[in-house]
Each structure stands twice: as C-alpha cells, then as structure tokens.
Amino acid sequence: FTEENMDQLQALNQSLIDKARLIRNDTELIIDLDSTHSDTFGHQEQTDYNAHYQTYGYHPLVAFDGLTGDFLKAELRSGNQYT
C-alpha cells in the first residue's frame, strides 16, 4: 500500500459512514476510543515489545461510533505506546 492508497481507503470508509448516517437519519454520535494490541511476527516496521501483553506487536488506537458500532478510524501505533 502507498500513502495515496491509504488516503483513498480512508476516504471510501468516510463516504460509506456518511451514507449510512444519512440513511439512518442519525443526529447523534458518541465517539468511543479504544486501544488494542495486535501481535506481529517477524520484523515489521514500528513493531515493539508491549510489557502489558508480554509480546511484540502494534498498539493501534481505534474509534467507533458508540451508538451504532460503526468503525470510524484507526491509527496504527508502535507496540510500546502507552494506553
């Protein structure tokens, strides 16, 4: 994936969210931010040891609509990022 591809996928995701919100006539939004852990194996960029999970991986930050459960966005972060 290139940066341009990532931007295109994010734009597509946002477009689908916007369409779904219009169809459902949503007027309220609760943003639910959570961090999670994703194990990695090998030598991927930005992978690091996370003492809490006692393994190597990423520690992405993800955002969901707390009312509908719709996925809004994710930010890939190094495995050693604080929660």
Buried (B, 14 or more C-beta within 10 A) or exposed (E): EEEEEEEEEEEEBEEEBEEEBEEEEBEEEEEEEEEEBEEBEEEEEBBBEBEEBEBBBBBBBBBBBEEBEBEBBBEBBBBBBEE
